[in-house]
């Protein structure tokens, strides 16, 4: 699979793909930094971290466009091209969800979520970051040890299931918080952040499915 790895032009695209993936990992990591800063130092300081998320997402988007342009000019097997395009676009969805959630959270009035909700949101973002790292490990392992890649894909799926459970827990706490404050914007914006993290983790599971399908064909 993906026989383009052995040739010079395809190696350049592979290197660009690694750069793109690393940007996505940084975006996920900075979501945790953003939330921690918001909870500990307030909205103004958190907005500076958001600027970093915005910049990283834009850099990832630029790399994505270069890769897609290169793929349109290269001589690739259609299946190889299709798998890589799907992988790149799904990675891009992770960054988009993170940016969307962080940007909207800055719209909250100057209130601090309850500590229980802070803990859950931080745990969700940490699990998302872990999932993005495992996805890259899965790709790098894919051609050396397909069985190991399958194990990594299964781990990403378990992370996604754990985040699903955290989402339910977070919503329960958020609803109580909303009812106490009687401010509709708190309900709307907090739910959007929770859903954005969960959606980004769902995209990691989609990427794990790509790894799984290729690994099974390689056995």
Phi, psi and omega in degrees: 000152179049055183297349180295348184297329187279352184249155190302310184297320181290328177295324177297319179292322178298319179295319176298323179295322177296316179299318179298313181297321180294326176296321180295320177300318179296321178300312180297319179297320182287342173296317176298317178299319180299311183294316180299318179295318179300313184290326186264329189233355174099175187295319184300314179290324179295329180296332177290323177291323177300322178302324177292318177300315180300316181295316180296319180296322178293317178299317178298321180295320178296317179295319178302314181297321178298316181297314181296323177295317179296320180296328181289338182261339185279163177265092182242151171295136184305324181291318178300314181297317182297317180296317182292318178299316179299319181295313182298315182293325179290320173303317181298325179297327178298310180298320180297318179294319179297312180299317181299313182295315181294317181300315182290329180295332177290348177279349179301146170297165185288076177229154180252127178299156177300153185302324180298318179291321176303314181300316183293316181298318178296319179295321178298316182292324177295321178293323176298313179301316179299319181297320180295321178297317181294326178299315180293321175300321180297317179294318182291334181272342192309314186268345177275318186209086183303326180293321176296321178299322177296320178297319179294319178299320178295322179296317178299321178296321178293324176298316180299320179295321178296320179294325175302316179295319178297323180301314179299316179297317180297319180296322179299315180292319182297321180296317178298318179298317180297316181297323181291321184273338180054040177240106185303327182298327178298316180298311186294310187288320179295319178297322179297321178294314179303313181293325180297317178294317180295320179295320179297321179290326174301321179295326176297321178295322176300319178293323177298324178295323177296314179301316182297316183294321179288318181299318180296325177287338183273347183284000000 
